Amino acid sequence: MTDGPERLARLLAGAEHAVVLTGAGISTESGIPDFRSAGGVWEEFDPMEVASMPTFLTDPTRFWRFHRPRIDMLSGVAPNAGHEVVAEFERRGVVKAVVTQNIDRLHAKAGSRELIEVHGSLERGVCLRCDARVSGDELTARADAADDGVPRCSACGFQLKSGVVLFGEPLPADAIEAAYAHAERADVMLVVGSSLLVAPVSQLPGIVVGNGGALAILTESETPYDAQATLRMHGRAGEELTRTLRALDALAGGA
């Protein structure tokens, strides 16, 4: 067992309020591509043209032509070992909350309960005109039934959007407030699979460090916070988190 997982286990075991922050890197092991990385979707498509609020409002057919296949891509994907271990951390009380930039719902499928989805999720659909809500399944069913592929609100007829935050759309205030509240309380923050380049989530580790907390980073790419991290790990999330769980078991057995 390497020193990285052992040190991370000790940090988590000694924490009073540990928080996990995840990005796309934790889900790539489930087969979900990282849109921002080299060779990702955003090298082929301009997100402002296919995944932005202006496009949704002015050309919903184009928006849904891009968006609908991505929903199918995510619907059959299962959580990987990284998601499962993070959920187990929470079940054991080692971690108090999970803040994620991901929209894939894999943390929820794995069993995470105090889950803060700062970029929204595919769990629901919403009408921006009358605020009517539908389930994700109903949203896709309406899209598939529409001649132009655009799901519409049964109450007012306006096009529906998924719960995913679009480019040019503000992040959900309640989620951001919850994420900041946990960061203010955290004495340990574990970052998994995030480049920490996208604001305002990228500011959360700075809050923890500024308050005297420990920052542990597990990503394959570099981040702006590497020099401030108490622990820096570069392995694959599923493998390193599984080793960390074993190290926690060893600590508990030796107590």
Secondary structure, 3 states (H helix, E strand, C coil): CCHHHHHHHHHHHCCCCEEEEECHHHCHHHCCCCCCCCCCHHHHCCHHHHCEHHHHHHCHHHHHHHHHHHHHHHHCCCCCHHHHHHHHHHHCCCCCEEEECCCCCHHHHHCCCCEEECCEEEEEEEECCCCCEEEHHHHHHHHHHCCCCCCECCCCCCEEEEEECCECCCCCHHHHHHHHHHHHHCCEEEEECCCCCCCCHHHHHHHHHHCCCEEEEECCCCCCCHHHCCEEECCCHHHHHHHHHHHHHHHHHHC
